[in-house]
Amino acid sequence: MEHNAYEIIDRLCTVTNALVDITKMQAEVIAQMELSEKVEKELAEMRLSADRQLDIIEHRLRQIRR
Protein backbone atom coordinates (compact mmCIF):
# COMPACT_ATOMS: atom_id res chain seq x y z
CA MET A 1 0.00 0.00 0.00
CA GLU A 2 2.88 2.38 0.78
CA HIS A 3 4.27 1.96 -2.72
CA ASN A 4 0.92 2.95 -4.22
CA ALA A 5 0.76 6.08 -2.07
CA TYR A 6 4.25 7.14 -3.19
CA GLU A 7 3.35 6.48 -6.80
CA ILE A 8 0.20 8.59 -6.48
CA ILE A 9 2.16 11.41 -4.80
CA ASP A 10 4.77 11.25 -7.57
CA ARG A 11 2.09 11.49 -10.25
CA LEU A 12 0.41 14.34 -8.38
CA CYS A 13 3.72 16.23 -8.30
CA THR A 14 4.20 15.64 -12.03
CA VAL A 15 0.78 17.08 -12.86
CA THR A 16 1.30 19.97 -10.45
CA ASN A 17 4.59 20.79 -12.17
CA ALA A 18 2.78 20.73 -15.50
CA LEU A 19 0.30 23.26 -14.11
CA VAL A 20 3.19 25.47 -13.00
CA ASP A 21 4.64 25.32 -16.52
CA ILE A 22 1.25 26.24 -17.98
CA THR A 23 0.95 29.20 -15.60
CA LYS A 24 4.44 30.43 -16.49
CA MET A 25 3.63 30.14 -20.18
CA GLN A 26 0.43 32.13 -19.68
CA ALA A 27 2.26 34.87 -17.78
CA GLU A 28 4.85 35.20 -20.55
CA VAL A 29 2.22 35.40 -23.26
CA ILE A 30 0.11 37.91 -21.33
CA ALA A 31 3.17 40.07 -20.71
CA GLN A 32 4.00 40.13 -24.43
CA MET A 33 0.53 40.61 -25.91
CA GLU A 34 -3.10 39.67 -25.66
CA LEU A 35 -3.79 36.00 -25.94
CA SER A 36 -4.58 34.99 -29.47
CA GLU A 37 -7.51 32.66 -29.95
CA LYS A 38 -5.21 29.81 -30.90
CA VAL A 39 -2.97 30.16 -27.83
CA GLU A 40 -5.97 30.68 -25.57
CA LYS A 41 -7.55 27.47 -26.89
CA GLU A 42 -4.30 25.52 -26.50
CA LEU A 43 -3.86 26.71 -22.92
CA ALA A 44 -7.48 25.90 -22.11
CA GLU A 45 -6.98 22.38 -23.45
CA MET A 46 -3.78 21.99 -21.43
CA ARG A 47 -5.54 23.14 -18.25
CA LEU A 48 -8.46 20.79 -18.91
CA SER A 49 -6.09 17.87 -19.47
CA ALA A 50 -4.18 18.62 -16.26
CA ASP A 51 -7.45 19.02 -14.36
CA ARG A 52 -8.68 15.64 -15.60
CA GLN A 53 -5.39 14.02 -14.58
CA LEU A 54 -5.71 15.53 -11.10
CA ASP A 55 -9.28 14.20 -10.84
CA ILE A 56 -8.10 10.68 -11.72
CA ILE A 57 -5.21 10.83 -9.25
CA GLU A 58 -7.48 12.20 -6.52
CA HIS A 59 -9.99 9.40 -7.13
CA ARG A 60 -7.25 6.76 -6.89
CA LEU A 61 -5.84 8.38 -3.76
CA ARG A 62 -9.26 8.19 -2.11
CA GLN A 63 -9.40 4.47 -2.89
CA ILE A 64 -6.01 3.92 -1.25
CA ARG A 65 -6.96 5.89 1.86
CA ARG A 66 -9.98 3.62 2.50
C-alpha positions in Angstrom: 0.0 0.0 0.0 2.9 2.4 0.8 4.3 2.0 -2.7 0.9 2.9 -4.2 0.8 6.1 -2.1 4.2 7.1 -3.2 3.3 6.5 -6.8 0.2 8.6 -6.5 2.2 11.4 -4.8 4.8 11.3 -7.6 2.1 11.5 -10.2 0.4 14.3 -8.4 3.7 16.2 -8.3 4.2 15.6 -12.0 0.8 17.1 -12.9 1.3 20.0 -10.5 4.6 20.8 -12.2 2.8 20.7 -15.5 0.3 23.3 -14.1 3.2 25.5 -13.0 4.6 25.3 -16.5 1.3 26.2 -18.0 0.9 29.2 -15.6 4.4 30.4 -16.5 3.6 30.1 -20.2 0.4 32.1 -19.7 2.3 34.9 -17.8 4.8 35.2 -20.6 2.2 35.4 -23.3 0.1 37.9 -21.3 3.2 40.1 -20.7 4.0 40.1 -24.4 0.5 40.6 -25.9 -3.1 39.7 -25.7 -3.8 36.0 -25.9 -4.6 35.0 -29.5 -7.5 32.7 -29.9 -5.2 29.8 -30.9 -3.0 30.2 -27.8 -6.0 30.7 -25.6 -7.6 27.5 -26.9 -4.3 25.5 -26.5 -3.9 26.7 -22.9 -7.5 25.9 -22.1 -7.0 22.4 -23.5 -3.8 22.0 -21.4 -5.5 23.1 -18.2 -8.5 20.8 -18.9 -6.1 17.9 -19.5 -4.2 18.6 -16.3 -7.5 19.0 -14.4 -8.7 15.6 -15.6 -5.4 14.0 -14.6 -5.7 15.5 -11.1 -9.3 14.2 -10.8 -8.1 10.7 -11.7 -5.2 10.8 -9.3 -7.5 12.2 -6.5 -10.0 9.4 -7.1 -7.3 6.8 -6.9 -5.8 8.4 -3.8 -9.3 8.2 -2.1 -9.4 4.5 -2.9 -6.0 3.9 -1.3 -7.0 5.9 1.9 -10.0 3.6 2.5 
